[in-house]
Amino acid sequence: MSLWHLFLVAVIQGLTEFLPVSSSGHLILLPNVTGLADQGQVIDVAVHVGTLGAVILYFRHDVASAVAGLPRLIRGRIDTPGARLAFLLGVATVPVVLFGLALKLTGLDDAMRSVAVIGWTMLLFGIVLYWTDQRGAEVKRVGDWSLRDAIVMGFWQAIALIPGTSRSGATISGARALGYSREDGARLAMLMSIPTILASGAFLSLEVAATADIAAARDGAIAAAFAFVSALLALSLMMRLLKTVSFTPYVIYRVILGIVLLLFAYT
């Protein structure tokens, strides 16, 4: 792959992985809009690794707490904040793993990779994000995260496997509907992305391990670096803006893009 192609894929993935606008939807649209070839699964794994590194670095204190709590969790003890966080993150990941396997086994994951599907999900889940953000109370913080809330947000995250929905957008919508503040809802959504990206990256890695070569590994390393930088910038910007700005700018973008895609798909 050319350096420009790698840069384009990585930056799109990095910028849209954590913003509520759907990274998968944009990556599916890329070859349709530009005529470029599909980047392939090696690059998919690489950009996932890059975005994973960015979210771990940004939320390093929460990640360190959860990792420190893992030994106690393994022993069946959920008596520290870190062990509790690790447990709830694990619970919230179960729905997306099960739903992802179901989509893969039935072939629906490929069937949904269409401009029409992305157009509808961009539009509808943009409206859902707006509704939950405007009507949701701000009475809960990260420390209030419960088993019930983790399960509910886990199902919201699973729905986001439909291209164009947006993992972060759906999970944030779920958090706002449950009464979490914008900042804390986004923080939980980003932390939930860590085990989800790990699971999807591990699954993709198994599929490409036998076919990867030195050239692919080189391209993957370049793509991962680009994705890491762009994801870290996007994540930092979004979390900073949430102190003063709602999710409405992302909603406007989603609605406009959704309408354009539907017009393209049906005309």
C-alpha positions as CSV (number, residue, x, y, z in Angstrom):
1,M,0.0,0.0,0.0
2,S,1.1,3.6,-0.7
3,L,2.0,5.8,2.2
4,W,-0.9,8.1,1.4
5,H,-3.3,5.2,1.5
6,L,-2.0,4.0,4.8
7,F,-2.2,7.6,6.2
8,L,-5.7,8.0,5.0
9,V,-7.0,4.8,6.5
10,A,-5.2,5.3,9.8
11,V,-6.3,8.9,10.3
12,I,-9.9,8.1,9.5
13,Q,-9.8,5.2,11.9
14,G,-8.0,7.2,14.6
15,L,-10.3,10.3,14.3
16,T,-13.6,8.4,14.2
17,E,-12.9,5.5,16.6
18,F,-13.7,7.6,19.7
19,L,-15.8,10.4,18.2
20,P,-19.5,9.3,18.0
21,V,-19.6,9.2,14.2
22,S,-18.7,5.5,13.4
23,S,-15.2,4.5,12.3
24,S,-16.4,1.3,10.6
25,G,-18.9,3.2,8.6
26,H,-16.3,5.7,7.3
27,L,-13.8,2.9,6.5
28,I,-16.4,1.1,4.5
29,L,-17.3,4.3,2.6
30,L,-13.6,5.1,1.9
31,P,-13.2,2.7,-1.1
32,N,-16.6,3.6,-2.4
33,V,-15.8,7.3,-2.4
34,T,-12.2,7.3,-3.4
35,G,-11.9,4.2,-5.6
36,L,-9.0,2.9,-3.4
37,A,-8.7,-0.8,-2.8
38,D,-9.9,-2.2,0.5
39,Q,-7.1,-2.0,3.1
40,G,-7.4,-5.6,4.2
41,Q,-7.4,-7.2,7.6
42,V,-3.7,-6.7,8.4
43,I,-4.2,-3.0,8.3
44,D,-7.5,-3.3,10.2
45,V,-5.6,-5.1,13.0
46,A,-2.8,-2.4,12.9
47,V,-5.1,0.6,13.2
48,H,-7.0,-1.1,16.0
49,V,-3.7,-1.5,17.9
50,G,-2.9,2.1,17.3
51,T,-6.3,3.4,18.7
52,L,-6.0,0.9,21.6
53,G,-2.7,2.4,22.6
54,A,-4.2,5.9,22.5
55,V,-7.1,5.2,24.8
56,I,-4.9,3.2,27.2
57,L,-2.4,6.2,27.4
58,Y,-5.2,8.8,27.8
59,F,-7.0,6.8,30.6
60,R,-3.8,5.3,32.0
61,H,-4.8,5.9,35.6
62,D,-8.1,4.0,35.2
63,V,-6.4,1.3,33.2
64,A,-3.7,0.9,35.9
65,S,-6.4,0.6,38.6
66,A,-8.3,-2.1,36.6
67,V,-5.1,-4.0,35.9
68,A,-4.1,-3.9,39.6
69,G,-7.5,-5.2,40.5
70,L,-7.3,-8.2,38.2
71,P,-5.5,-10.5,40.7
72,R,-8.2,-10.0,43.3
73,L,-10.9,-10.4,40.7
74,I,-9.3,-13.7,39.6
75,R,-9.5,-14.9,43.2
76,G,-13.2,-14.0,43.2
77,R,-12.8,-10.8,45.3
78,I,-14.4,-7.6,44.1
79,D,-13.5,-5.5,47.1
80,T,-11.4,-2.7,45.6
81,P,-12.3,0.0,43.1
82,G,-9.8,-1.6,40.6
83,A,-11.3,-5.1,40.9
84,R,-14.8,-3.7,40.6
85,L,-13.9,-1.7,37.5
86,A,-12.2,-4.7,35.9
87,F,-15.3,-6.9,36.7
88,L,-17.8,-4.4,35.2
89,L,-15.7,-3.9,32.1
90,G,-15.6,-7.6,31.6
91,V,-19.4,-7.8,32.0
92,A,-20.0,-5.0,29.6
93,T,-17.9,-6.7,26.9
94,V,-19.8,-10.0,26.9
95,P,-22.8,-8.8,24.8
96,V,-20.6,-7.4,22.0
97,V,-18.5,-10.6,21.9
98,L,-21.6,-12.8,21.6
99,F,-23.3,-10.6,19.1
100,G,-20.1,-10.3,17.0
101,L,-19.8,-14.1,16.9
102,A,-23.4,-14.4,15.8
103,L,-22.9,-11.9,13.0
104,K,-19.8,-13.6,11.8
105,L,-21.2,-17.1,11.9
106,T,-24.4,-16.0,10.0
107,G,-22.6,-13.9,7.5
108,L,-24.6,-10.8,8.4
109,D,-21.5,-8.8,9.1
110,D,-20.7,-8.7,5.4
111,A,-24.3,-8.3,4.4
112,M,-24.6,-5.1,6.3
113,R,-21.6,-3.4,4.7
114,S,-23.7,-1.3,2.4
115,V,-24.1,2.4,1.8
116,A,-27.8,2.2,2.5
117,V,-27.3,0.5,5.9
118,I,-24.7,3.1,6.9
119,G,-26.9,5.9,5.8
120,W,-29.8,4.7,7.9
121,T,-27.7,4.0,11.0
122,M,-25.9,7.4,10.7
123,L,-29.2,9.2,10.6
124,L,-31.2,7.2,13.1
125,F,-28.5,6.8,15.7
126,G,-27.6,10.4,15.3
127,I,-31.1,11.3,16.3
128,V,-30.9,8.8,19.2
129,L,-27.7,10.4,20.4
130,Y,-29.3,13.9,20.3
131,W,-32.4,12.7,22.2
132,T,-30.5,10.9,25.0
133,D,-28.0,13.8,25.3
134,Q,-30.7,16.5,25.6
135,R,-33.1,14.5,27.8
136,G,-30.7,12.6,29.9
137,A,-30.1,13.7,33.5
138,E,-26.7,14.2,34.9
139,V,-27.0,12.5,38.3
140,K,-24.5,9.7,38.0
141,R,-20.7,9.6,37.9
142,V,-18.2,6.9,37.1
143,G,-18.2,5.8,40.7
144,D,-21.9,5.0,40.4
145,W,-21.4,2.5,37.7
146,S,-23.3,-0.6,38.7
147,L,-23.7,-4.2,37.4
148,R,-27.1,-3.3,35.9
149,D,-25.6,-0.2,34.1
150,A,-22.7,-2.2,32.8
151,I,-25.1,-4.8,31.3
152,V,-27.3,-2.1,29.7
153,M,-24.4,-0.2,28.2
154,G,-22.9,-3.5,27.0
155,F,-26.0,-4.1,24.9
156,W,-25.9,-0.6,23.5
157,Q,-22.3,-1.3,22.6
158,A,-23.3,-4.6,20.9
159,I,-25.8,-2.8,18.7
160,A,-22.9,-0.7,17.4
161,L,-21.6,-3.7,15.5
162,I,-24.1,-2.6,12.8
163,P,-22.0,-0.4,10.5
164,G,-22.6,3.3,10.8
165,T,-24.0,3.1,14.3
166,S,-20.8,4.1,16.1
167,R,-19.5,2.2,19.1
168,S,-18.7,5.3,21.1
169,G,-21.9,7.0,20.0
170,A,-24.2,4.1,21.0
171,T,-22.4,3.5,24.3
172,I,-22.5,7.2,25.2
173,S,-26.2,7.3,24.3
174,G,-26.8,4.4,26.7
175,A,-24.8,6.2,29.4
176,R,-26.8,9.5,29.0
177,A,-30.1,7.6,29.0
178,L,-29.0,6.0,32.3
179,G,-28.3,9.5,33.8
180,Y,-24.5,9.8,33.5
181,S,-23.0,13.2,32.8
182,R,-21.5,13.8,29.4
183,E,-17.9,13.6,30.6
184,D,-18.4,10.5,32.7
185,G,-20.6,8.8,30.1
186,A,-17.9,9.4,27.5
187,R,-15.2,8.2,30.0
188,L,-17.1,4.9,30.6
189,A,-17.6,4.5,26.9
190,M,-13.9,4.9,26.2
191,L,-12.9,2.5,29.0
192,M,-15.4,-0.1,27.6
193,S,-13.6,0.2,24.2
194,I,-10.4,-1.3,25.6
195,P,-11.5,-4.9,26.1
196,T,-13.7,-4.6,23.0
197,I,-10.8,-3.5,20.8
198,L,-8.6,-6.2,22.4
199,A,-11.2,-8.9,21.6
200,S,-11.8,-7.8,18.0
201,G,-8.1,-7.3,17.4
202,A,-7.2,-10.7,18.8
203,F,-9.9,-12.3,16.6
204,L,-8.6,-10.5,13.5
205,S,-5.1,-11.4,14.4
206,L,-5.9,-15.1,14.3
207,E,-7.3,-14.7,10.8
208,V,-4.3,-12.9,9.4
209,A,-1.5,-14.6,11.3
210,A,-0.9,-17.2,8.5
211,T,-1.0,-14.7,5.6
212,A,1.0,-11.7,7.0
213,D,4.5,-11.1,5.5
214,I,7.3,-8.6,6.1
215,A,5.8,-6.0,3.7
216,A,2.4,-6.3,5.4
217,A,4.1,-6.0,8.9
218,R,5.9,-2.8,7.8
219,D,2.6,-1.3,6.4
220,G,0.9,-2.3,9.6
221,A,3.5,-0.6,11.8
222,I,3.2,2.6,9.9
223,A,-0.6,2.5,10.0
224,A,-0.6,1.8,13.8
225,A,1.6,4.8,14.4
226,F,-0.6,7.2,12.3
227,A,-3.7,5.8,14.0
228,F,-2.2,6.2,17.5
229,V,-1.5,9.9,17.0
230,S,-4.8,10.8,15.3
231,A,-6.8,8.8,17.9
232,L,-5.0,10.5,20.8
233,L,-5.6,13.9,19.3
234,A,-9.3,13.2,18.7
235,L,-9.9,11.7,22.1
236,S,-8.1,14.6,23.8
237,L,-10.2,17.2,21.8
238,M,-13.5,15.5,22.5
239,M,-13.0,15.1,26.2
240,R,-11.9,18.7,26.5
241,L,-14.8,20.0,24.4
242,L,-17.4,18.1,26.5
243,K,-16.7,20.5,29.4
244,T,-18.5,23.2,27.5
245,V,-20.1,21.7,24.3
246,S,-22.8,19.0,23.9
247,F,-22.8,16.2,21.3
248,T,-25.0,18.3,18.9
249,P,-22.1,19.1,16.4
250,Y,-21.6,15.3,16.0
251,V,-25.3,14.8,15.6
252,I,-25.5,17.5,12.9
253,Y,-22.6,15.8,11.0
254,R,-24.3,12.4,11.3
255,V,-27.7,13.6,10.1
256,I,-26.2,15.4,7.1
257,L,-24.0,12.5,6.1
258,G,-26.8,10.0,6.6
259,I,-29.2,12.0,4.3
260,V,-26.5,12.3,1.6
261,L,-25.7,8.6,1.8
262,L,-29.4,7.7,1.5
263,L,-29.8,9.9,-1.5
264,F,-26.8,8.3,-3.0
265,A,-28.0,4.8,-2.2
266,Y,-31.6,5.2,-3.5
267,T,-31.0,7.3,-6.6
